[in-house]
């Protein structure tokens, strides 16, 4: 059973637009929600992460919105750039256990 | 700091052959992981090691074995490779600091089983 459900599978956005990727989870024991960015031929790299005691975290053009009651969290990329074209994974973790990853979203930003 | 290193980068095996994927980290992390990545399926955990001397099965352990050789090294062994094991394999290690757990990934091993 997929512990973390991610959508959409792929996303095409114009340069300067907003990219939004959504994730949902069931296990309320999760206490850490990271997003990873992966470029072709490379390993995933941590982009931004949030804990469930805050509803939003912003780092530059990247923002995580977290809705604890709905058990959903999303990544917003503002002013999307062609260099943001990559695959994005959400994940969930609870202390002492393993990470559970979404199935990934392939983002293409058109110049 | 090299971070997480993996060898080899590419490998082609015939069905039934065996091989070991090597992983090492120089960040003094306690936890290490092996994932496989397949199109449309994200990252699936094969095995992990929470600390030196311990290993646990993940979501897809069948056909694999692991060894946590020491704190730095965590190897993944395919005893009898099958075409279904064609995948990209990632090793990762985790830093736990201040209640947060950041996972660092290696560059991956691209394995093809014919």
Interface residues (C-beta under 8 A of the other chain):
Chain A: X6 X9 X32 X34 X36 X41 X42 X43 X44 X45 X46 X49 X51 X89 X91 X93 X95 X96 X98 X99 X101 X102 X103 X104
Chain B: X4 X33 X35 X40 X41 X42 X43 X44 X45 X48 X50 X58 X90 X92 X99 X100 X101 X102 X103 X104 X105 X106 X107 X108
